[in-house]
Amino acid sequence: MAPSLAAAVACRALAGSGNGLDNVAADTLVQRSVPRPLLGRVFGAVTTAALLGGSLASLAGGVLLDLTSPRTVFLLAGAGVGLVVAVLLLVPDSLSGPAADG
């Protein structure tokens, strides 16, 4: 395996692990915050948003790769994740639902 391929595999494994953790946290947040009769609708909306975001990111990634380099796209993706984390740190704990502390 070429060194850059090994790095790409490692990055994908790390990203997949982070995505799994995100799924658990997001699903728990929804279940704690949404009344039971609305869970199906809310999960449908959340899943639609995630799939739409992934599709748009794939399109944008292809365009960015044509214009720049894989390294630049990785850096932009990392910056985007950092921005999301920064925003989430500003979200009040009260949005986590009543059972978040327990």
N, C-alpha and C positions, 0 to 999 in steps of 0.2 A: 504494500500500500504506500502510495506517495504521502509525504508528510502533510501536505495540504488536505488530502482526502481524510487522513486520520484526524486532523483538526476539525474538519467539517463534521465527521461522524461524532466526535466528542461534543461539539456544539449542539448538534441535533439531539443527542442523548440528554444533555443538560436542559435544553429547551423543552424537551418532552417531559422531563421530570418536573420542571416548573409549571408546565401546563396541567399536569396531573394535580399538583398542589392547588393551583388556581381553581380547577374544577371542584375540588372538595370544598374549598373556602366559599366559592360563589354559590354552590348548591346549598350549603349550610346557611348562608346568609339569606337566601331566598326562602328557604323553609322556615326560618325563624321570624322572618319579617312579613310574610304574606299570609293572609287568611287561607285556610285549607281549601275552601271552594274555588279559589282563584289560582291555585298552584299550577294547574295545567296551562292556563293562559299565560301566566308569567314565565314559566319555563319555556313555553313556545316562543315568546318574545325574546327571551335571553338567548336561546339557541339560534334563533334567526339572526339576531344581531352579531353573534359570534361567527356564524357561517358567512354572513355578508362581509364582516370585517376581514376574515381570512381570505375571502375571494378578492376583495379590493386590494389587500396587501400583496397577494400573489401577482395581480396585474401591475401594481405599482413597482413591485420588485423586479419584474421583467423589464419594465421601462428603465428603471434605475440602473440595472445591470448593463443595458445597452449604452447608457450615457456615462456610466462610471465604472466601478470595479466591484467584485464580491466583497472586498475589504470595506469599501465605502458603504455598501448596503448593510453589512453587519454592524458597522458603527452607527448608522442611522437607526437601525432596528434597536440596538442597545440604548441609544439616546431616547427613543420612543418609550421603551420599557421603563427607563429611569424616570421619564416625565410622568408616566402613569403611576408609578410608585410614589413619587412626590405628591401628586394630587390626592392619592388615596390616604396618605399620611395626614392630610388636611381635613379629611372627612370626619365629622364628629362621631364619637363612639355611639351616640344615640341612634344612628342609622343602622347599627349592627343588630338591632332587635332586642327584645327584653331578656332573652335567655343567653345573651352573649357572654355575660360574666360567669355563668354557671357551668 
